[in-house]
């Protein structure tokens, strides 16, 4: 499975960005997907069945994770961005029922006030 993030960039505080993670080489609905930043800080996760989502307290109400199994992409919609959201964001996938995991290369988000 290959993961590729896109959509990072610079934005002013209060603005919005959408990060996308494109997948190839596997069926997206076989994986739980997560977004992390600065290494291992979990931001948002979504289950393979789309029935469960998780958000870190710091982003709850501002970030939304959605997946499109048809196009093989997961999006992280980020609103009301703050300076402290500045980070490198990584897409993560874990094969259901195993410890097999995959990471993207990361995309930089910079928020300035």
Secondary structure, 3 states (H helix, E strand, C coil): CEEEEECCEEEECCCCEEEEEEEECCCHHHEEEEEEECCCEEEEEECCCCCCEEECCCCCCCEEEEEECCCCEEEEEECCCCHHHCEEEEEEEEECCCCCEEECCCEEEEEEC
